[in-house]
Amino acid sequence: MTPSNLRTLALGLLTALPLVATGPLQAQTWPDRTIRIVVGTAPSTPTDIVSRIIAGELQKSEGWTVIIENKPGAVNTLGAREVAQAPADGYSIFAASMPITAAGALLPNSQVDMVRDFTPIIKATVSYNALVTKPTLQVNSMKELVEMMKKNPGKMNYSSGGYGTPAHLVGELFKLETKVDVAHVPYQMIPQAIQDLIGGVNDYMFITTLPVVELVAAGKLKALAVTAPKPLASFKDVPSVVDQGYPALAVADWVGFLMRQGTSPEIVNKINAAMNKAIANPAVRDTLERIGAEVQGGTPADFGAFVKAQVTQWEGVVKQANIKMQ
C-alpha cells in the first residue's frame, strides 16, 4: 500500500471514530439539562397523574430535572407528534396510553405511527374500567344487560368521555362481542357524563374505577363488572368480565413511555432502569395503587411487543365497528 493510500485510510478511520463513539459518550453525559415528558392528555387525567408521580420520583432518586408538558387532543396524537419531531437526544419522552394505539385507524392523516416513529421505554402501569349503569336500570349482571338491550334494539345508549377514549373503545368492543344495537353518547367532560348517568339520562358506561368507587358504594351507580381478568380489591364484590363469560372484554388502559426512534439504546436503557426503580419504590407503588393503577415495569422489548399487539387489536376494533371520528 502506498504512503498516500495509508494516509487516506488513516484519515477515514479517524473520521469514523467519533461516529462509533457518539452513542456511548452521549449516554455517559446524559442528562445534562431538563427532561420533558409530553403527555397526550389534559392535566388531572390518569396518564398525567401517573406521569407526574413518576417524574417526581425520578427527580428525587436520580437527581434529574423532569417537567411535564400537556399536549392534549386528536386521540393523543398532538403529544405524540411533538416527540416524534423532537431531536432524538433523550430529552423528550412521550407518555402514551391505550387510545393512541387506535389513532392510526381513527385518524389516518395524523402522520403518527407508534411502531415506526418511536422507541419504547417501559410500560409503567395498567388500570381497569368498571361497567356501571344508572341506578334505576333493572339489571344485575352483564347477561341481564345484554338481554335488555337485545329486547330493545336502538333504544338504549352508553356514554363516554369522547371519541377514541378508552370508554368509547371498550364500549364498541362490547357491542361487537354481544352484537347489540345501542347508541354512543360522547361527552367532553367525564364529570358531566357521570352526573347524567346518575340522573338517568344515559343507561351505562365503561369508566376507570377511581371516580366511581364511592358512587357505587353509596348506591348512586350500579356496578355490573370490571374489565380485569379477576375481581379488583376496590370492587371486591363485583365480578370480572371473565367470570361472566366475556373474556375478550378483559382489557386494560395503560400508561407507558416512549422516545423518538433513533434515540441511543444506552439512553433508553438508562431511563428504563430508572423508571423500573421508581415504580418499584413501595411509596410510589402505594400512591399509584390508590389511584387505581397497577405497577408493571419490564424491558423496552417487552413494551415494544405490547404496543405492536395493542395497535393490531384496537385498529382492528375501529375498522370492524366502523368508528368514525366526529
Summary of the structure (lengths in Angstrom):
residues: 326
radius of gyration: 23.0
end to end distance: 69.7
largest distance: 92.9
contacts: 1100
relative contact order: 0.18
helix: 47%
strand: 18%
